[in-house]
Amino acid sequence: MNIVIIGGGIIGLSSAYYLQKQGYQITIIDKGDITNGCSFGNAGYVSPSHFIPLASPGIVAKGLKWMLSASSPFYIKPRLNKELIQWGLQFYKSANASTVKNNAPHLNNLLQLSRELTSDIKHDLGNHFRMEEKGCLMLYQSAEIEKYEMDLAKDAAKFGIETQILSSKQVQDLETETEVTVRGGVLYPIDAHLHPGELMETIVNHLKKAGVRFITNASVTGFETRSNNIIGVITDQGKVEADKFILAPGSWLPSLAKKLGIKILLQPGKGYSMTFNNLEKNLQYPAILVDDRVAMTPLSRDLRMGGTMEINNINENVMIKRAKAIFNAAKKYYPGIPVSFPEANKIWSGCRPLSPDGLPYIGKHNKYNNLVIAGGHAMIGISLAAGTGKIIEELVSNKKPSVEIKAFDVERF
Ligand SMILES: Cc1cc2nc3c(=O)[nH]c(=O)nc-3n(C[C@H](O)[C@H](O)[C@H](O)COP(=O)(O)OP(=O)(O)OC[C@H]3O[C@@H](n4cnc5c(N)ncnc54)[C@H](O)[C@@H]3O)c2cc1C
């Protein structure tokens, strides 16, 4: 069976990884050359700790407050756009305790599956992507966030996720090279982290060796369909036919789905990261600076810091004030880290594909017999990639998915 995967981000590549193992003939089409994009410059967490979907109680009020500050971790460019308004209304509807109570167990199941499978991928392909399985710290400086994190740790226990509550001194004892200024922290030992760009490169190399065909710098511009079947995709390099099609184009999912007459609510949520190489003193643990919503990822002697959520049209522009806020937060928590604010052209940006309820879209669409959609992985696409890829293979092979996928229904809105 010939399968075309549209999108060579982590979701497309993970799907190819599992499909190829079953002997399918795979072609991956990407409009870029698969060396940059959202799946490359992110924070690289593989984090079951993120079992609460983005749309959660309190987030709307917090978001509105953040909107007033140019250096806050959140921004929506105000515009009269039908899709944005529909997305916003659905986000608002989803950000309540009972929806989260329903959705979190499904997210947890997929996170747990993915966590296990990511370790398997490391063993299968070799750890060429600096994966470390030592956990992730949630650090806080304020009493308000301390309380929030304590409650979250209790919720984690309900899912059987271990946490360790640490005093300021215990956090400092873990960080042997740098001073840490915190009130305390929570360690999630199950979390892991890796270099996402090196993970992407490792999977691409493996797939190429395994005979997967890559068509790069080819933008998909349309589809050829016959009744309930897709026959081929039209690209600016010509038509590619196949038996089945996987749509995994990240933040471009709504525009491509629209060409198939399918409506998907999704907005791009741009974030930034800055990477500093070869540091004399580095962090020992990845950490989320929860008060400021900043992610810190040590990768051997390198350090990546990332954050910010800008909901705007897809672009690569960087708002320096917001990048500076990420940097300043890092310095506030770790005053001694030997880094200085980089030049603007060294600041990376990427767009997270945000669904309005914080759950991914995974599944078939009843409009076509031979289409599977995989997208909307928001802030946790690396964490969910392996599990998503496995489920895509199971759907294509008409097997029962490893976890219940009803909550990820692509037609739920
Ligand atoms: C600052 C930041 C930090 C993050 N940190 C983490 C983290 O620590 N852990 C985590 O789990 N997640 C994290 N994420 C989220 C994660 O990066 C995303 O969820 C993930 O990369 C999405 O992968 P994707 O494959 O769906 O999309 P993408 O990586 O965007 O890939 C989609 C691909 O489709 C291609 N494409 C689109 N349209 C077309 C077309 N018409 N024709 C051909 N090709 C097309 C694109 O070129 C692209 O290569 C972070 C994101 C950001 C921005």
The ligand as an SDF file (V2000), in Angstrom:
LIG
                    3D

 53 58  0  0  0  0  0  0  0  0999 V2000
    8.6420   27.6400   21.9560 C   0  0  0  0  0  0  0  0  0  0  0  0
    8.0480   26.2560   21.8270 C   0  0  0  0  0  0  0  0  0  0  0  0
    8.3770   25.2900   22.7640 C   0  0  0  0  0  0  0  0  0  0  0  0
    7.8050   24.0280   22.6940 C   0  0  0  0  0  0  0  0  0  0  0  0
    8.2190   23.0800   23.5820 N   0  0  0  0  0  0  0  0  0  0  0  0
    7.7020   21.8240   23.5090 C   0  0  0  0  0  0  0  0  0  0  0  0
    8.1440   20.8190   24.4130 C   0  0  0  0  0  0  0  0  0  0  0  0
    9.0230   21.0410   25.2410 O   0  0  0  0  0  0  0  0  0  0  0  0
    7.5850   19.5910   24.3380 N   0  0  0  0  0  0  0  0  0  0  0  0
    6.5950   19.3000   23.4350 C   0  0  0  0  0  0  0  0  0  0  0  0
    6.0860   18.2010   23.4550 O   0  0  0  0  0  0  0  0  0  0  0  0
    6.1930   20.2240   22.5170 N   0  0  0  0  0  0  0  0  0  0  0  0
    6.7340   21.4720   22.5480 C   0  0  0  0  0  0  0  0  0  0  0  0
    6.3290   22.4150   21.6440 N   0  0  0  0  0  0  0  0  0  0  0  0
    5.2640   22.0680   20.6750 C   0  0  0  0  0  0  0  0  0  0  0  0
    5.8020   21.2600   19.5080 C   0  0  0  0  0  0  0  0  0  0  0  0
    6.9260   21.9140   18.9830 O   0  0  0  0  0  0  0  0  0  0  0  0
    4.6860   21.1340   18.4400 C   0  0  0  0  0  0  0  0  0  0  0  0
    3.5290   20.6060   19.0410 O   0  0  0  0  0  0  0  0  0  0  0  0
    5.1160   20.1950   17.3120 C   0  0  0  0  0  0  0  0  0  0  0  0
    6.3620   20.5790   16.7900 O   0  0  0  0  0  0  0  0  0  0  0  0
    4.0610   20.1630   16.2050 C   0  0  0  0  0  0  0  0  0  0  0  0
    4.4860   19.2420   15.2460 O   0  0  0  0  0  0  0  0  0  0  0  0
    3.7460   19.0380   13.8530 P   0  0  0  0  0  0  0  0  0  0  0  0
    4.4450   17.9520   13.1520 O   0  0  0  0  0  0  0  0  0  0  0  0
    2.2900   18.9110   14.0980 O   0  0  0  0  0  0  0  0  0  0  0  0
    3.9110   20.4380   13.1070 O   0  0  0  0  0  0  0  0  0  0  0  0
    5.1870   21.0900   12.3910 P   0  0  0  0  0  0  0  0  0  0  0  0
    6.4450   20.7770   13.1180 O   0  0  0  0  0  0  0  0  0  0  0  0
    4.8420   22.5120   12.1830 O   0  0  0  0  0  0  0  0  0  0  0  0
    5.2570   20.3340   11.0010 O   0  0  0  0  0  0  0  0  0  0  0  0
    4.3100   20.5330   10.0070 C   0  0  0  0  0  0  0  0  0  0  0  0
    5.0160   20.4150    8.6860 C   0  0  0  0  0  0  0  0  0  0  0  0
    4.0410   20.4790    7.6370 O   0  0  0  0  0  0  0  0  0  0  0  0
    4.6100   21.1780    6.5640 C   0  0  0  0  0  0  0  0  0  0  0  0
    3.5290   21.7390    5.7440 N   0  0  0  0  0  0  0  0  0  0  0  0
    2.5780   22.6280    6.1220 C   0  0  0  0  0  0  0  0  0  0  0  0
    1.7910   22.9580    5.0840 N   0  0  0  0  0  0  0  0  0  0  0  0
    2.2510   22.2610    4.0230 C   0  0  0  0  0  0  0  0  0  0  0  0
    1.8620   22.1780    2.6620 C   0  0  0  0  0  0  0  0  0  0  0  0
    0.8330   22.8950    2.1650 N   0  0  0  0  0  0  0  0  0  0  0  0
    2.5490   21.3740    1.8370 N   0  0  0  0  0  0  0  0  0  0  0  0
    3.5990   20.6530    2.3110 C   0  0  0  0  0  0  0  0  0  0  0  0
    4.0150   20.6990    3.5870 N   0  0  0  0  0  0  0  0  0  0  0  0
    3.3500   21.4760    4.4360 C   0  0  0  0  0  0  0  0  0  0  0  0
    5.4480   22.2540    7.2390 C   0  0  0  0  0  0  0  0  0  0  0  0
    6.4500   22.7430    6.3680 O   0  0  0  0  0  0  0  0  0  0  0  0
    6.0160   21.5340    8.4440 C   0  0  0  0  0  0  0  0  0  0  0  0
    7.2960   20.9920    8.1910 O   0  0  0  0  0  0  0  0  0  0  0  0
    6.8760   23.7000   21.6690 C   0  0  0  0  0  0  0  0  0  0  0  0
    6.5930   24.6610   20.7040 C   0  0  0  0  0  0  0  0  0  0  0  0
    7.1530   25.9330   20.7700 C   0  0  0  0  0  0  0  0  0  0  0  0
    6.8380   26.9400   19.7220 C   0  0  0  0  0  0  0  0  0  0  0  0
  1  2  1  0
  2  3  1  0
  2 52  2  0
  3  4  2  0
  4  5  1  0
  4 50  1  0
  5  6  2  0
  6  7  1  0
  6 13  1  0
  7  8  2  0
  7  9  1  0
  9 10  1  0
 10 11  2  0
 10 12  1  0
 12 13  2  0
 13 14  1  0
 14 15  1  0
 14 50  1  0
 15 16  1  0
 16 17  1  0
 16 18  1  0
 18 19  1  0
 18 20  1  0
 20 21  1  0
 20 22  1  0
 22 23  1  0
 23 24  1  0
 24 25  2  0
 24 26  1  0
 24 27  1  0
 27 28  1  0
 28 29  2  0
 28 30  1  0
 28 31  1  0
 31 32  1  0
 32 33  1  0
 33 34  1  0
 33 48  1  0
 34 35  1  0
 35 36  1  0
 35 46  1  0
 36 37  1  0
 36 45  1  0
 37 38  2  0
 38 39  1  0
 39 40  1  0
 39 45  2  0
 40 41  1  0
 40 42  2  0
 42 43  1  0
 43 44  2  0
 44 45  1  0
 46 47  1  0
 46 48  1  0
 48 49  1  0
 50 51  2  0
 51 52  1  0
 52 53  1  0
M  END
$$$$
